[in-house]
Amino acid sequence: MLKNFKLALIFRANMIIQANKPIRVYGKCKKHVDITVKMLDQEKTIRTTKEFFVIELKPEKPLDKSFSFSVSCKKQKETIKNVLIGDVFLFIGGKNLSQTLNASSKEDDYQHEQIRLFDLEKDKKWLVSGKDSINHLSVFSYLYAKNLHKKLKQPIGVVTYSKEDENIFSWANKATITSDREMKNYLNGILSMKDYNLSRDFQYLKNHYFGYQFKSVIFSQGENDFYHYHFYERALKDTIESYRDAFNDQQLTFYIIQIPSFVDAKNNYIAPSEIRIAQSNLCYENDYIHLVSVVDIEETGMISMNKSILSKRLVNMVLERQYNQTTEKENAVFPQIASYKKFRNRVEIFIDEQFGSLESKSGSQSGFYYTVDRADYYPVEDVKINGNKITVKVPRNVKEIRYAYDDNPMCDIYSNNGLPLLPFKIVFNKAS
């Protein structure tokens, strides 16, 4: 017998509902059915007019004591058990996100029933840390949930969706991306040669999960976008705007995971470097888009150290930006080029004052290169650091200066918050 309604897949036992945001219960349904949601002290009934329904309840505060809620109509009742209210984070991306606990050298060592994990590709059900087996889930998502819960001591939910063949265009909204004529022409060109799954992952999330509420979105990808790095910044910006529209939350916070260092990569240094710069450009002085980097940590097949460092850096930034909590260091944001001044035989590069004094980790001020013809690049031999200012002596006819620009770049400059200066390039007279 056909049911009168069917809840979206995310409404399952052990779920965590996002606190302090309107609660949306949704799914498919027959037309002209009265559907009622009873949750805690709230009750709301609607009559369906389409084959999809959404019932919105008022926000609830965090609740670490489990409860059940029901969704019912005259001939059907669904009860969702062992529910908590806390903060839920959506992790989406590619290869670095799909690495599992089983595939790393780091076993799960922190078991707490306030941590719930939901993988959109695998189980399609909420798993409870310390109760269910989670070794097949993302090690990055798990380490983040563990480290954040240790700080907050409140329910933490992580929803993960990763695809190893993804690219920025598979996450994008087709309508938004193709409204840009230049990008549309480019896509028509590459799609005639290879299938880039345009809008595949966006559409999947839209069909099943965009009705849900999240604290923030963590976006970890870019390794499959080397062929179209020219369009990456534009496509990433359009993608974030599309997701905010789809979630109906214009202040939804995004954390961009900068693509890591590739110890075995060869002959690709332009593409990964340009993608890193595009990612940092988009995050500069943006209140709701932040960048987290591990470009100073080499990427290998067994990534437990990398993911451990990355998860802690992400947690520190989330605590500072969304919970207004002081981290171990004064600032969890990565130092980034703010401006520069060109003189006859030198360039002065300024980093935001909020990061305090800079220092060379090696003592040799390495990682800077220049060119006078945009063909040959040479290391800058004379680099001086004074507070938040970096002075490089270069020929008068210099055309470009680069820092940490490579597959596996030399990240030598750090601020007093212990984080590496983000890669950049200066194309005269343009800084990026």
C-alpha angles and dihedrals in degrees: 000000000000112000122236090230141004121205120228113265094255092067098087138127116289093027125151119222119212111255126228095016130093110278114233119196111189147158145127123309149162118265122262096023124138108228123188130196119199115189125161105308094343130094128174134171129195134179112230120236099174138034090265127058137194124189114190122204130187119271119272129209121245112289123189095182110091122240140168130237132192139219114196149161131185096286103023140051130183121191121198111203137199094023125170132189118224140104122321124197127198115217115193131169148082144286099341091052095046095059106115134216087249091056094051132069090239116093122200105269103166118071120184129150091220088072113082125179130196124187113198093202102042125029099005088207136091114265123202118223110236092022108052130044108261101169091112093057129093112290091208094053092046095048090049093051091047095049094044093048091052088058101040105029091210134109113293124191125190123193114191132193118173133167122185093208094050126124135178091271094053088058094045130098105249094214093053097043095047092048085076103081096205093049092045091054090049092050091049087055098050095037089058087060103033137009109248094180091239110213093348097131095037090054093048092053091044093053095050116013115023090092090065125090124238135185090224144330124248111204115195114175146091103117091104095050102074093113093058103032088133089072099034100100093047093046093047092051092049090047094054091048090050092051092050090052091048093049090043089230115116092183096051105141120233126198112200115206107215113228110262133238116282111216095188099037119120135193095355101094095122096056101048090040093052091047091051090051091047090052093050092045090058093051099047112119091345114139095205105033118067133176128223119191139193094170088125090060118073117239116230138165094268104049107175094120092046094048092045092054092043094050092050092048090049093048091051091052094046091049091051099041102038106020099035090229123149112242128212089273125044095250131026095192119102117247112253138183111269104176145330142212124213121213132176097283105359143051124215113210119197126206121198110280091229089077094061121209123000125218139186111246092207096036090235099090091232133174101061122120134175139193135198096190104028088240106077123041125199132191114257105244099191114055125155128186122204116171107303094344126095117195119197123186110219137156117284092246095053112150102187143007122203133190126194090352109158145079089267101019131195104249102188106145119083134174124226090266087070095247127125124250108256117248115263144164132210116211108188117274093009129068121205 
